[in-house]
Amino acid sequence: MGVLFTPLAETDLEEIGDYIAQDNPARALTFIQEIRAQCQRIGKSPLAYRARPELGDSIRSCPFGNYIILYRPDAPDVLIIRVLHGAMDLPRHI
């Protein structure tokens, strides 16, 4: 499956990168690349990660470090909905 990002997910990645860049600009770039690579892996096995019915129909989550990648495995593409810190109130941010 291909992988698409919602505008909110793109904003999440930008904000994560900006936050990390305050202390380590080089790490910010590589970390965002790693998240995007994980999203591509999700696209290859979209049903491998946890279903999250409490967050909405067909929403799944994949942990990545301190972050949670929230997505829908909608054919023909996986839709990355949000990339949020695990300490956040996920239902409030969907």
Biopython code that builds the backbone (N, CA, C, O; Angstrom):
import numpy as np
from Bio.PDB.StructureBuilder import StructureBuilder

atoms = [
    (1, "MET", "N", (0.845, -1.185, 0.000)),
    (1, "MET", "CA", (0.000, 0.000, 0.000)),
    (1, "MET", "C", (0.885, 1.241, 0.000)),
    (1, "MET", "O", (1.982, 1.244, 0.559)),
    (2, "GLY", "N", (0.391, 2.278, -0.630)),
    (2, "GLY", "CA", (1.067, 3.562, -0.555)),
    (2, "GLY", "C", (0.784, 4.217, 0.788)),
    (2, "GLY", "O", (-0.042, 3.728, 1.559)),
    (3, "VAL", "N", (1.457, 5.307, 1.067)),
    (3, "VAL", "CA", (1.280, 6.019, 2.326)),
    (3, "VAL", "C", (1.016, 7.488, 2.022)),
    (3, "VAL", "O", (1.774, 8.133, 1.297)),
    (4, "LEU", "N", (-0.073, 8.005, 2.589)),
    (4, "LEU", "CA", (-0.419, 9.414, 2.467)),
    (4, "LEU", "C", (-0.480, 10.022, 3.862)),
    (4, "LEU", "O", (-0.783, 9.328, 4.833)),
    (5, "PHE", "N", (-0.193, 11.315, 3.963)),
    (5, "PHE", "CA", (-0.221, 12.032, 5.232)),
    (5, "PHE", "C", (-1.308, 13.099, 5.186)),
    (5, "PHE", "O", (-1.427, 13.831, 4.204)),
    (6, "THR", "N", (-2.101, 13.183, 6.255)),
    (6, "THR", "CA", (-3.053, 14.287, 6.352)),
    (6, "THR", "C", (-2.267, 15.573, 6.601)),
    (6, "THR", "O", (-1.116, 15.516, 7.034)),
    (7, "PRO", "N", (-2.874, 16.728, 6.333)),
    (7, "PRO", "CA", (-2.200, 17.986, 6.673)),
    (7, "PRO", "C", (-1.831, 18.069, 8.157)),
    (7, "PRO", "O", (-0.778, 18.603, 8.507)),
    (8, "LEU", "N", (-2.698, 17.538, 9.032)),
    (8, "LEU", "CA", (-2.379, 17.545, 10.468)),
    (8, "LEU", "C", (-1.153, 16.696, 10.775)),
    (8, "LEU", "O", (-0.325, 17.081, 11.601)),
    (9, "ALA", "N", (-1.029, 15.552, 10.122)),
    (9, "ALA", "CA", (0.143, 14.698, 10.341)),
    (9, "ALA", "C", (1.409, 15.400, 9.860)),
    (9, "ALA", "O", (2.449, 15.315, 10.512)),
    (10, "GLU", "N", (1.330, 16.085, 8.733)),
    (10, "GLU", "CA", (2.490, 16.843, 8.239)),
    (10, "GLU", "C", (2.867, 17.941, 9.228)),
    (10, "GLU", "O", (4.049, 18.175, 9.483)),
    (11, "THR", "N", (1.861, 18.612, 9.783)),
    (11, "THR", "CA", (2.118, 19.643, 10.793)),
    (11, "THR", "C", (2.740, 19.028, 12.036)),
    (11, "THR", "O", (3.662, 19.600, 12.618)),
    (12, "ASP", "N", (2.239, 17.858, 12.450)),
    (12, "ASP", "CA", (2.821, 17.164, 13.606)),
    (12, "ASP", "C", (4.309, 16.919, 13.389)),
    (12, "ASP", "O", (5.119, 17.184, 14.276)),
    (13, "LEU", "N", (4.672, 16.412, 12.210)),
    (13, "LEU", "CA", (6.080, 16.119, 11.922)),
    (13, "LEU", "C", (6.921, 17.392, 11.950)),
    (13, "LEU", "O", (8.042, 17.393, 12.460)),
    (14, "GLU", "N", (6.380, 18.459, 11.406)),
    (14, "GLU", "CA", (7.103, 19.731, 11.413)),
    (14, "GLU", "C", (7.326, 20.220, 12.841)),
    (14, "GLU", "O", (8.417, 20.681, 13.177)),
    (15, "GLU", "N", (6.302, 20.122, 13.677)),
    (15, "GLU", "CA", (6.418, 20.571, 15.069)),
    (15, "GLU", "C", (7.378, 19.689, 15.864)),
    (15, "GLU", "O", (8.144, 20.191, 16.686)),
    (16, "ILE", "N", (7.340, 18.385, 15.624)),
    (16, "ILE", "CA", (8.284, 17.478, 16.288)),
    (16, "ILE", "C", (9.706, 17.845, 15.891)),
    (16, "ILE", "O", (10.590, 17.943, 16.743)),
    (17, "GLY", "N", (9.923, 18.046, 14.603)),
    (17, "GLY", "CA", (11.247, 18.429, 14.123)),
    (17, "GLY", "C", (11.713, 19.745, 14.717)),
    (17, "GLY", "O", (12.871, 19.866, 15.118)),
    (18, "ASP", "N", (10.827, 20.737, 14.778)),
    (18, "ASP", "CA", (11.188, 22.037, 15.352)),
    (18, "ASP", "C", (11.564, 21.903, 16.824)),
    (18, "ASP", "O", (12.515, 22.531, 17.290)),
    (19, "TYR", "N", (10.815, 21.082, 17.549)),
    (19, "TYR", "CA", (11.085, 20.897, 18.973)),
    (19, "TYR", "C", (12.455, 20.253, 19.188)),
    (19, "TYR", "O", (13.244, 20.723, 20.007)),
    (20, "ILE", "N", (12.729, 19.190, 18.459)),
    (20, "ILE", "CA", (14.018, 18.500, 18.600)),
    (20, "ILE", "C", (15.163, 19.396, 18.139)),
    (20, "ILE", "O", (16.249, 19.365, 18.717)),
    (21, "ALA", "N", (14.924, 20.191, 17.103)),
    (21, "ALA", "CA", (15.968, 21.060, 16.543)),
    (21, "ALA", "C", (16.425, 22.137, 17.517)),
    (21, "ALA", "O", (17.517, 22.683, 17.360)),
    (22, "GLN", "N", (15.620, 22.452, 18.510)),
    (22, "GLN", "CA", (16.035, 23.437, 19.512)),
    (22, "GLN", "C", (17.314, 22.992, 20.212)),
    (22, "GLN", "O", (18.150, 23.821, 20.571)),
    (23, "ASP", "N", (17.464, 21.685, 20.406)),
    (23, "ASP", "CA", (18.646, 21.141, 21.070)),
    (23, "ASP", "C", (19.625, 20.485, 20.111)),
    (23, "ASP", "O", (20.834, 20.509, 20.341)),
    (24, "ASN", "N", (19.106, 19.895, 19.026)),
    (24, "ASN", "CA", (19.970, 19.117, 18.145)),
    (24, "ASN", "C", (19.407, 19.114, 16.716)),
    (24, "ASN", "O", (18.671, 18.200, 16.343)),
    (25, "PRO", "N", (19.749, 20.122, 15.926)),
    (25, "PRO", "CA", (19.198, 20.219, 14.568)),
    (25, "PRO", "C", (19.473, 18.986, 13.703)),
    (25, "PRO", "O", (18.605, 18.567, 12.938)),
    (26, "ALA", "N", (20.648, 18.412, 13.815)),
    (26, "ALA", "CA", (20.968, 17.239, 12.993)),
    (26, "ALA", "C", (20.074, 16.062, 13.375)),
    (26, "ALA", "O", (19.584, 15.341, 12.505)),
    (27, "ARG", "N", (19.867, 15.872, 14.661)),
    (27, "ARG", "CA", (19.013, 14.761, 15.113)),
    (27, "ARG", "C", (17.560, 14.983, 14.697)),
    (27, "ARG", "O", (16.847, 14.026, 14.396)),
    (28, "ALA", "N", (17.128, 16.221, 14.679)),
    (28, "ALA", "CA", (15.755, 16.510, 14.255)),
    (28, "ALA", "C", (15.513, 15.977, 12.851)),
    (28, "ALA", "O", (14.490, 15.343, 12.592)),
    (29, "LEU", "N", (16.438, 16.230, 11.959)),
    (29, "LEU", "CA", (16.297, 15.777, 10.577)),
    (29, "LEU", "C", (16.269, 14.250, 10.494)),
    (29, "LEU", "O", (15.410, 13.679, 9.823)),
    (30, "THR", "N", (17.202, 13.594, 11.173)),
    (30, "THR", "CA", (17.247, 12.132, 11.090)),
    (30, "THR", "C", (16.035, 11.496, 11.769)),
    (30, "THR", "O", (15.541, 10.464, 11.313)),
    (31, "PHE", "N", (15.556, 12.100, 12.851)),
    (31, "PHE", "CA", (14.396, 11.536, 13.546)),
    (31, "PHE", "C", (13.152, 11.595, 12.663)),
    (31, "PHE", "O", (12.390, 10.630, 12.598)),
    (32, "ILE", "N", (12.945, 12.707, 11.994)),
    (32, "ILE", "CA", (11.793, 12.822, 11.097)),
    (32, "ILE", "C", (11.927, 11.828, 9.946)),
    (32, "ILE", "O", (10.934, 11.237, 9.521)),
    (33, "GLN", "N", (13.127, 11.643, 9.447)),
    (33, "GLN", "CA", (13.346, 10.637, 8.396)),
    (33, "GLN", "C", (13.006, 9.239, 8.907)),
    (33, "GLN", "O", (12.429, 8.432, 8.179)),
    (34, "GLU", "N", (13.365, 8.954, 10.161)),
    (34, "GLU", "CA", (13.064, 7.649, 10.750)),
    (34, "GLU", "C", (11.558, 7.443, 10.915)),
    (34, "GLU", "O", (11.049, 6.349, 10.672)),
    (35, "ILE", "N", (10.847, 8.492, 11.328)),
    (35, "ILE", "CA", (9.386, 8.381, 11.448)),
    (35, "ILE", "C", (8.779, 8.106, 10.075)),
    (35, "ILE", "O", (7.914, 7.242, 9.937)),
    (36, "ARG", "N", (9.229, 8.835, 9.071)),
    (36, "ARG", "CA", (8.699, 8.626, 7.715)),
    (36, "ARG", "C", (9.016, 7.205, 7.217)),
    (36, "ARG", "O", (8.193, 6.587, 6.542)),
    (37, "ALA", "N", (10.192, 6.699, 7.548)),
    (37, "ALA", "CA", (10.546, 5.326, 7.164)),
    (37, "ALA", "C", (9.626, 4.328, 7.868)),
    (37, "ALA", "O", (9.210, 3.337, 7.269)),
    (38, "GLN", "N", (9.310, 4.590, 9.137)),
    (38, "GLN", "CA", (8.379, 3.709, 9.853)),
    (38, "GLN", "C", (7.006, 3.750, 9.191)),
    (38, "GLN", "O", (6.340, 2.719, 9.091)),
    (39, "CYS", "N", (6.583, 4.902, 8.747)),
    (39, "CYS", "CA", (5.294, 5.009, 8.056)),
    (39, "CYS", "C", (5.296, 4.176, 6.779)),
    (39, "CYS", "O", (4.280, 3.574, 6.432)),
    (40, "GLN", "N", (6.414, 4.138, 6.086)),
    (40, "GLN", "CA", (6.513, 3.298, 4.888)),
    (40, "GLN", "C", (6.420, 1.816, 5.262)),
    (40, "GLN", "O", (5.822, 1.028, 4.529)),
    (41, "ARG", "N", (7.009, 1.436, 6.402)),
    (41, "ARG", "CA", (6.890, 0.048, 6.870)),
    (41, "ARG", "C", (5.437, -0.277, 7.216)),
    (41, "ARG", "O", (4.963, -1.382, 6.951)),
    (42, "ILE", "N", (4.739, 0.683, 7.806)),
    (42, "ILE", "CA", (3.313, 0.486, 8.092)),
    (42, "ILE", "C", (2.571, 0.196, 6.791)),
    (42, "ILE", "O", (1.700, -0.673, 6.742)),
    (43, "GLY", "N", (2.923, 0.926, 5.743)),
    (43, "GLY", "CA", (2.285, 0.723, 4.445)),
    (43, "GLY", "C", (2.461, -0.683, 3.905)),
    (43, "GLY", "O", (1.617, -1.168, 3.151)),
    (44, "LYS", "N", (3.545, -1.343, 4.279)),
    (44, "LYS", "CA", (3.805, -2.711, 3.811)),
    (44, "LYS", "C", (3.042, -3.757, 4.619)),
    (44, "LYS", "O", (2.727, -4.831, 4.106)),
    (45, "SER", "N", (2.744, -3.445, 5.884)),
    (45, "SER", "CA", (2.005, -4.380, 6.757)),
    (45, "SER", "C", (1.014, -3.593, 7.612)),
    (45, "SER", "O", (1.174, -3.537, 8.831)),
    (46, "PRO", "N", (0.010, -2.992, 7.012)),
    (46, "PRO", "CA", (-0.858, -2.079, 7.754)),
    (46, "PRO", "C", (-1.696, -2.722, 8.853)),
    (46, "PRO", "O", (-2.134, -2.032, 9.773)),
    (47, "LEU", "N", (-1.923, -4.015, 8.774)),
    (47, "LEU", "CA", (-2.737, -4.664, 9.800)),
    (47, "LEU", "C", (-1.896, -5.253, 10.924)),
    (47, "LEU", "O", (-2.433, -5.911, 11.815)),
    (48, "ALA", "N", (-0.600, -5.029, 10.896)),
    (48, "ALA", "CA", (0.301, -5.599, 11.897)),
    (48, "ALA", "C", (0.251, -4.860, 13.230)),
    (48, "ALA", "O", (0.739, -5.369, 14.239)),
    (49, "TYR", "N", (-0.327, -3.678, 13.243)),
    (49, "TYR", "CA", (-0.305, -2.864, 14.455)),
    (49, "TYR", "C", (-1.691, -2.798, 15.084)),
    (49, "TYR", "O", (-2.694, -3.158, 14.467)),
    (50, "ARG", "N", (-1.718, -2.336, 16.304)),
    (50, "ARG", "CA", (-2.894, -2.383, 17.162)),
    (50, "ARG", "C", (-4.076, -1.575, 16.623)),
    (50, "ARG", "O", (-3.933, -0.412, 16.245)),
    (51, "ALA", "N", (-5.239, -2.214, 16.599)),
    (51, "ALA", "CA", (-6.488, -1.515, 16.290)),
    (51, "ALA", "C", (-6.858, -0.643, 17.484)),
    (51, "ALA", "O", (-6.665, -1.041, 18.633)),
    (52, "ARG", "N", (-7.390, 0.546, 17.211)),
    (52, "ARG", "CA", (-7.762, 1.491, 18.270)),
    (52, "ARG", "C", (-9.212, 1.937, 18.092)),
    (52, "ARG", "O", (-9.468, 3.096, 17.768)),
    (53, "PRO", "N", (-10.169, 1.015, 18.302)),
    (53, "PRO", "CA", (-11.576, 1.370, 18.079)),
    (53, "PRO", "C", (-12.054, 2.526, 18.953)),
    (53, "PRO", "O", (-13.002, 3.222, 18.593)),
    (54, "GLU", "N", (-11.406, 2.735, 20.097)),
    (54, "GLU", "CA", (-11.806, 3.842, 20.972)),
    (54, "GLU", "C", (-11.478, 5.205, 20.356)),
    (54, "GLU", "O", (-11.975, 6.235, 20.813)),
    (55, "LEU", "N", (-10.636, 5.204, 19.314)),
    (55, "LEU", "CA", (-10.259, 6.455, 18.651)),
    (55, "LEU", "C", (-11.045, 6.692, 17.368)),
    (55, "LEU", "O", (-11.031, 7.801, 16.832)),
    (56, "GLY", "N", (-11.726, 5.675, 16.871)),
    (56, "GLY", "CA", (-12.514, 5.827, 15.652)),
    (56, "GLY", "C", (-12.472, 4.576, 14.809)),
    (56, "GLY", "O", (-11.644, 3.689, 15.015)),
    (57, "ASP", "N", (-13.379, 4.522, 13.856)),
    (57, "ASP", "CA", (-13.471, 3.359, 12.978)),
    (57, "ASP", "C", (-12.188, 3.156, 12.197)),
    (57, "ASP", "O", (-11.679, 4.082, 11.565)),
    (58, "SER", "N", (-11.681, 1.969, 12.244)),
    (58, "SER", "CA", (-10.514, 1.483, 11.495)),
    (58, "SER", "C", (-9.207, 2.205, 11.817)),
    (58, "SER", "O", (-8.243, 2.086, 11.061)),
    (59, "ILE", "N", (-9.153, 2.949, 12.921)),
    (59, "ILE", "CA", (-7.897, 3.604, 13.300)),
    (59, "ILE", "C", (-6.990, 2.588, 13.984)),
    (59, "ILE", "O", (-7.432, 1.792, 14.813)),
    (60, "ARG", "N", (-5.724, 2.633, 13.622)),
    (60, "ARG", "CA", (-4.693, 1.785, 14.219)),
    (60, "ARG", "C", (-3.561, 2.674, 14.708)),
    (60, "ARG", "O", (-3.440, 3.831, 14.307)),
    (61, "SER", "N", (-2.728, 2.106, 15.589)),
    (61, "SER", "CA", (-1.601, 2.881, 16.110)),
    (61, "SER", "C", (-0.324, 2.060, 16.070)),
    (61, "SER", "O", (-0.330, 0.840, 16.232)),
    (62, "CYS", "N", (0.758, 2.768, 15.853)),
    (62, "CYS", "CA", (2.087, 2.166, 15.830)),
    (62, "CYS", "C", (2.991, 3.017, 16.711)),
    (62, "CYS", "O", (3.197, 4.194, 16.416)),
    (63, "PRO", "N", (3.535, 2.450, 17.788)),
    (63, "PRO", "CA", (4.451, 3.224, 18.616)),
    (63, "PRO", "C", (5.779, 3.440, 17.900)),
    (63, "PRO", "O", (6.257, 2.573, 17.169)),
    (64, "PHE", "N", (6.358, 4.605, 18.123)),
    (64, "PHE", "CA", (7.681, 4.905, 17.579)),
    (64, "PHE", "C", (8.387, 5.792, 18.595)),
    (64, "PHE", "O", (8.122, 6.992, 18.670)),
    (65, "GLY", "N", (9.282, 5.205, 19.371)),
    (65, "GLY", "CA", (9.920, 5.963, 20.451)),
    (65, "GLY", "C", (8.849, 6.454, 21.407)),
    (65, "GLY", "O", (8.011, 5.674, 21.861)),
    (66, "ASN", "N", (8.873, 7.748, 21.715)),
    (66, "ASN", "CA", (7.871, 8.340, 22.599)),
    (66, "ASN", "C", (6.614, 8.775, 21.856)),
    (66, "ASN", "O", (5.718, 9.375, 22.450)),
    (67, "TYR", "N", (6.544, 8.482, 20.586)),
    (67, "TYR", "CA", (5.446, 8.951, 19.740)),
    (67, "TYR", "C", (4.541, 7.804, 19.304)),
    (67, "TYR", "O", (4.930, 6.636, 19.325)),
    (68, "ILE", "N", (3.339, 8.166, 18.914)),
    (68, "ILE", "CA", (2.354, 7.218, 18.416)),
    (68, "ILE", "C", (1.946, 7.682, 17.018)),
    (68, "ILE", "O", (1.516, 8.820, 16.831)),
    (69, "ILE", "N", (2.086, 6.798, 16.054)),
    (69, "ILE", "CA", (1.639, 7.077, 14.691)),
    (69, "ILE", "C", (0.227, 6.519, 14.572)),
    (69, "ILE", "O", (0.015, 5.315, 14.718)),
    (70, "LEU", "N", (-0.729, 7.389, 14.308)),
    (70, "LEU", "CA", (-2.123, 6.983, 14.157)),
    (70, "LEU", "C", (-2.466, 6.981, 12.677)),
    (70, "LEU", "O", (-2.164, 7.933, 11.958)),
    (71, "TYR", "N", (-3.103, 5.899, 12.226)),
    (71, "TYR", "CA", (-3.358, 5.768, 10.794)),
    (71, "TYR", "C", (-4.598, 4.939, 10.522)),
    (71, "TYR", "O", (-5.120, 4.249, 11.398)),
    (72, "ARG", "N", (-5.052, 5.029, 9.278)),
    (72, "ARG", "CA", (-6.142, 4.193, 8.771)),
    (72, "ARG", "C", (-5.609, 3.386, 7.598)),
    (72, "ARG", "O", (-5.025, 3.956, 6.676)),
    (73, "PRO", "N", (-5.795, 2.083, 7.614)),
    (73, "PRO", "CA", (-5.352, 1.255, 6.488)),
    (73, "PRO", "C", (-6.409, 1.210, 5.389)),
    (73, "PRO", "O", (-6.956, 0.149, 5.086)),
    (74, "ASP", "N", (-6.690, 2.364, 4.797)),
    (74, "ASP", "CA", (-7.706, 2.462, 3.753)),
    (74, "ASP", "C", (-7.097, 2.114, 2.403)),
    (74, "ASP", "O", (-6.128, 2.736, 1.969)),
    (75, "ALA", "N", (-7.681, 1.103, 1.735)),
    (75, "ALA", "CA", (-7.188, 0.736, 0.405)),
    (75, "ALA", "C", (-7.460, 1.892, -0.553)),
    (75, "ALA", "O", (-8.514, 2.517, -0.431)),
    (76, "PRO", "N", (-6.602, 2.208, -1.470)),
    (76, "PRO", "CA", (-5.346, 1.528, -1.764)),
    (76, "PRO", "C", (-4.162, 2.075, -0.970)),
    (76, "PRO", "O", (-3.041, 1.594, -1.134)),
    (77, "ASP", "N", (-4.390, 3.081, -0.104)),
    (77, "ASP", "CA", (-3.286, 3.706, 0.623)),
    (77, "ASP", "C", (-3.532, 3.696, 2.119)),
    (77, "ASP", "O", (-4.675, 3.668, 2.575)),
    (78, "VAL", "N", (-2.443, 3.718, 2.879)),
    (78, "VAL", "CA", (-2.509, 3.943, 4.314)),
    (78, "VAL", "C", (-2.541, 5.454, 4.510)),
    (78, "VAL", "O", (-1.746, 6.181, 3.915)),
    (79, "LEU", "N", (-3.453, 5.917, 5.340)),
    (79, "LEU", "CA", (-3.561, 7.341, 5.625)),
    (79, "LEU", "C", (-3.031, 7.607, 7.026)),
    (79, "LEU", "O", (-3.627, 7.176, 8.013)),
    (80, "ILE", "N", (-1.910, 8.319, 7.113)),
    (80, "ILE", "CA", (-1.352, 8.709, 8.410)),
    (80, "ILE", "C", (-2.164, 9.904, 8.892)),
    (80, "ILE", "O", (-2.173, 10.960, 8.259)),
    (81, "ILE", "N", (-2.845, 9.725, 10.016)),
    (81, "ILE", "CA", (-3.763, 10.742, 10.523)),
    (81, "ILE", "C", (-3.042, 11.750, 11.406)),
    (81, "ILE", "O", (-3.173, 12.960, 11.219)),
    (82, "ARG", "N", (-2.282, 11.244, 12.366)),
    (82, "ARG", "CA", (-1.545, 12.106, 13.303)),
    (82, "ARG", "C", (-0.281, 11.384, 13.738)),
    (82, "ARG", "O", (-0.188, 10.160, 13.647)),
    (83, "VAL", "N", (0.697, 12.158, 14.214)),
    (83, "VAL", "CA", (1.893, 11.634, 14.874)),
    (83, "VAL", "C", (1.994, 12.426, 16.170)),
    (83, "VAL", "O", (2.380, 13.595, 16.166)),
    (84, "LEU", "N", (1.643, 11.778, 17.282)),
    (84, "LEU", "CA", (1.504, 12.477, 18.556)),
    (84, "LEU", "C", (2.411, 11.872, 19.616)),
    (84, "LEU", "O", (2.742, 10.687, 19.573)),
    (85, "HIS", "N", (2.804, 12.709, 20.565)),
    (85, "HIS", "CA", (3.568, 12.213, 21.704)),
    (85, "HIS", "C", (2.669, 11.287, 22.510)),
    (85, "HIS", "O", (1.483, 11.567, 22.690)),
    (86, "GLY", "N", (3.223, 10.200, 22.988)),
    (86, "GLY", "CA", (2.452, 9.202, 23.714)),
    (86, "GLY", "C", (1.813, 9.707, 24.991)),
    (86, "GLY", "O", (0.853, 9.105, 25.472)),
    (87, "ALA", "N", (2.324, 10.812, 25.563)),
    (87, "ALA", "CA", (1.762, 11.353, 26.794)),
    (87, "ALA", "C", (0.523, 12.216, 26.533)),
    (87, "ALA", "O", (-0.165, 12.617, 27.472)),
    (88, "MET", "N", (0.244, 12.497, 25.270)),
    (88, "MET", "CA", (-0.901, 13.346, 24.946)),
    (88, "MET", "C", (-2.206, 12.572, 25.100)),
    (88, "MET", "O", (-2.224, 11.341, 25.058)),
    (89, "ASP", "N", (-3.282, 13.304, 25.277)),
    (89, "ASP", "CA", (-4.628, 12.733, 25.328)),
    (89, "ASP", "C", (-5.050, 12.449, 23.887)),
    (89, "ASP", "O", (-5.571, 13.330, 23.203)),
    (90, "LEU", "N", (-4.823, 11.218, 23.431)),
    (90, "LEU", "CA", (-5.038, 10.884, 22.023)),
    (90, "LEU", "C", (-6.464, 11.149, 21.542)),
    (90, "LEU", "O", (-6.632, 11.753, 20.482)),
    (91, "PRO", "N", (-7.505, 10.722, 22.279)),
    (91, "PRO", "CA", (-8.861, 10.970, 21.774)),
    (91, "PRO", "C", (-9.152, 12.455, 21.545)),
    (91, "PRO", "O", (-9.899, 12.813, 20.635)),
    (92, "ARG", "N", (-8.571, 13.297, 22.356)),
    (92, "ARG", "CA", (-8.801, 14.740, 22.221)),
    (92, "ARG", "C", (-8.173, 15.308, 20.952)),
    (92, "ARG", "O", (-8.628, 16.330, 20.439)),
    (93, "HIS", "N", (-7.136, 14.656, 20.448)),
    (93, "HIS", "CA", (-6.389, 15.193, 19.311)),
    (93, "HIS", "C", (-6.707, 14.512, 17.982)),
    (93, "HIS", "O", (-6.057, 14.791, 16.974)),
    (94, "ILE", "N", (-7.688, 13.631, 17.969)),
    (94, "ILE", "CA", (-8.061, 12.955, 16.711)),
    (94, "ILE", "C", (-9.080, 13.804, 15.981)),
    (94, "ILE", "O", (-9.534, 13.429, 14.900)),
]
sb = StructureBuilder()
sb.init_structure("model")
sb.init_model(0)
sb.init_chain("A")
sb.init_seg("    ")
for serial, (resi, resn, name, xyz) in enumerate(atoms, 1):
    if name == "N":
        sb.init_residue(resn, " ", resi, " ")
    sb.init_atom(name, np.array(xyz, "f"), 0.0, 1.0, " ", f" {name:<3s}", serial, name[0])
structure = sb.get_structure()
